[in-house]
C-alpha cells in the first residue's frame, strides 16, 4: 500500500515480504512446541528464566519438538536480520519528509532501538541454543533478559515511529 504522493520503496516491500514469509515459517515451526507447560511454544522457552522451568519445557517436547525448537532458533537469526532491515527501511521511509532536528533525533533513537532489539535477539538465540542440551539458571535468566530487551526495543522503537509521524501533522511540501 503506497502512501499518498510517494512510491513505496522496492527494498522496503521486499524486506517486508521476506520478514512476513520468515514469520509465517516460525509460526508453523512453533505449532508443535505449544504444550501445557509451554503454551506459547518457543516464546515460553525464551521466558523460562530458570533451569527448572526450562527443563520442564524441554521435557514437554519430544525429540521432534526439540529439533523444531532448534530449527526455530536457527531460522530466527534470519528473521532478526530481516525484521531489523525492514524496520530500518521503514524508519527511513517514514522520516524522509521530517527534516527537523527533533525528528532527526527521534529517527536516530528509533534506529538504535531496532538495532539493539535485533542484537538482543541474536544473543538470546545463541543462549537458547546452548540451553537446549542442558539448561542452566544462568543461561535461562540471561536468555530471558535478552528476550525482554528485544521486546522492549521493538515496542519503544514502534512507539518512536508513531511519535515521528505525529511530530508534524502537515509534512513540508517539496518545492
For each residue, the residues with C-beta under 8 A, 3 or more apart:
1: 8
2: 6 7 8
3: 6 8
4:
5:
6: 2 3 93
7: 2
8: 1 2 3 12 13 93
9: 12 13 89 93
10: 13 14
11: 14 15 89
12: 8 9 15 16 86 89 90 93
13: 8 9 10 16 17
14: 10 11 17 18
15: 11 12 18 19 82 85 86 89
16: 12 13 19 20 86 90
17: 13 14 20 21
18: 14 15 21 22 82 86
19: 15 16 22 23 79 82 83 85 86
20: 16 17 23 24
21: 17 18 24 25
22: 18 19 25 26 75 78 79 82
23: 19 20 26 27 79 83
24: 20 21 27 28
25: 21 22 28 29 75
26: 22 23 29 30 42 72 75 76 79
27: 23 24 30 31
28: 24 25 31
29: 25 26 32 33 68 71 72 75
30: 26 27 33 34 41 42 43 68 72
31: 27 28 34 41
32: 29 61 64 65 68
33: 29 30 38 41 42 45 61 65 68 69 72
34: 30 31 38 39 40 41
35: 38 39 57 60 61 65
36: 39 60
37: 44 56 57 59 60
38: 33 34 35 41 42 44 45 57 60 61
39: 34 35 36 44
40: 34 43 44 47
41: 30 31 33 34 38 44 45 72
42: 26 30 33 38 45 46 69 72 73 128
43: 30 40 46 47 147
44: 37 38 39 40 41 47 48 57
45: 33 38 41 42 48 54 57 58 69 128 131
46: 42 43 124 128 143 144 147
47: 40 43 44 144 147
48: 44 45 53 54 57 135 140 143 144
49: 53 140 141 144
50: 53 54 137 140 141
51: 54 55 135 136 137 140
52: 55 56
53: 48 49 50 56 57 140
54: 45 48 50 51 57 58 131 135 139 140
55: 51 52 58 59 135
56: 37 52 53 59 60
57: 35 37 38 44 45 48 53 54 60 61
58: 45 54 55 61 66 132 135
59: 37 55 56
60: 35 36 37 38 56 57 65
61: 32 33 35 38 57 58 64 65 66 68 69
62: 65 66
63: 66 67
64: 32 61 67 68
65: 32 33 35 60 61 62 68 69
66: 58 61 62 63 69 70 132
67: 63 64 70 71
68: 29 30 32 33 61 64 65 71 72
69: 33 42 45 61 65 66 72 73 128 132
70: 66 67 73 74 129 132
71: 29 67 68 74 75
72: 26 29 30 33 41 42 68 69 75 76
73: 42 69 70 76 77 125 128 129 132
74: 70 71 77 125 129
75: 22 25 26 29 71 72 78 79
76: 26 72 73 79 80 121 125
77: 73 74 80 81 122 125
78: 22 75 81 82
79: 19 22 23 26 75 76 82 83
80: 76 77 83 84 118 121 122 125
81: 77 78 84 85 118
82: 15 18 19 22 78 79 85 86
83: 19 23 79 80 86 87 118
84: 80 81 87 88 114 115 117 118
85: 15 19 81 82 88 89
86: 12 15 16 18 19 82 83 89 90
87: 83 84 90 91 114 154 157
88: 84 85 91 92 111 114 115
89: 9 11 12 15 85 86 92 93
90: 12 16 86 87 93 94 161
91: 87 88 94 95 107 110 111 114 157 161 164
92: 88 89 95 96 107
93: 6 8 9 12 89 90 96
94: 90 91 98 161 164 165
95: 91 92 98 103 104 106 107 164
96: 92 93
97: 171 172 174
98: 94 95 103 104 107 164 167 168 171
99: 103 104 172
100: 103 104 167 168
101: 104 105
102: 105 106 167
103: 95 98 99 100 106 107 164 167 168
104: 95 98 99 100 101 107 108
105: 101 102 108 109
106: 95 102 103 109 110 160 163 164 167
107: 91 92 95 98 103 104 110 111 164
108: 104 105 111 112
109: 105 106 112 113 160
110: 91 106 107 113 114 157 160 161 164
111: 88 91 107 108 114 115
112: 108 109 115 116
113: 109 110 116 117 153 154 156 157 160
114: 84 87 88 91 110 111 117 118 153 154 157
115: 84 88 111 112 118 119
116: 112 113 119 120 149 153
117: 84 113 114 120 121 149 150 151 152 153 154 157
118: 80 81 83 84 114 115 121 122 150
119: 115 116 122 123
120: 116 117 123 124 146 147 149 150 153
121: 76 80 117 118 124 125 146 150
122: 77 80 118 119 125 126
123: 119 120 126 127 146
124: 46 120 121 127 128 143 146 147 150
125: 73 74 76 77 80 121 122 128 129
126: 122 123 129 130
127: 123 124 130 131 139 142 143 146
128: 42 45 46 69 73 124 125 131 132 139 143
129: 70 73 74 125 126 132
130: 126 127 133 139
131: 45 54 127 128 134 135 136 139 140 143
132: 58 66 69 70 73 128 129 135
133: 130
134: 131
135: 48 51 54 55 58 131 132 139 140
136: 51 131 139 140
137: 50 51 140 141
138: 141 142
139: 54 127 128 130 131 135 136 142 143
140: 48 49 50 51 53 54 131 135 136 137 143 144
141: 49 50 137 138 144 145
142: 127 138 139 145 146
143: 46 48 124 127 128 131 139 140 146 147
144: 46 47 48 49 140 141 147 148
145: 141 142 148 149
146: 120 121 123 124 127 142 143 149 150
147: 43 46 47 120 124 143 144 150 151
148: 144 145 151 152
149: 116 117 120 145 146 152 153
150: 117 118 120 121 124 146 147 153 154
151: 117 147 148 154 155
152: 117 148 149 155 156
153: 113 114 116 117 120 149 150 156 157
154: 87 113 114 117 150 151 157 158
155: 151 152 158 159
156: 113 152 153 159 160
157: 87 91 110 113 114 117 153 154 160 161
158: 154 155 161 162
159: 155 156 162 163
160: 106 109 110 113 156 157 163 164
161: 90 91 94 110 157 158 164 165
162: 158 159 165 166
163: 106 159 160 166 167
164: 91 94 95 98 103 106 107 110 160 161 167
165: 94 161 162
166: 162 163 169
167: 98 100 102 103 106 163 164
168: 98 100 103 171 172
169: 166
170:
171: 97 98 168
172: 97 99 168
173:
174: 97
175:
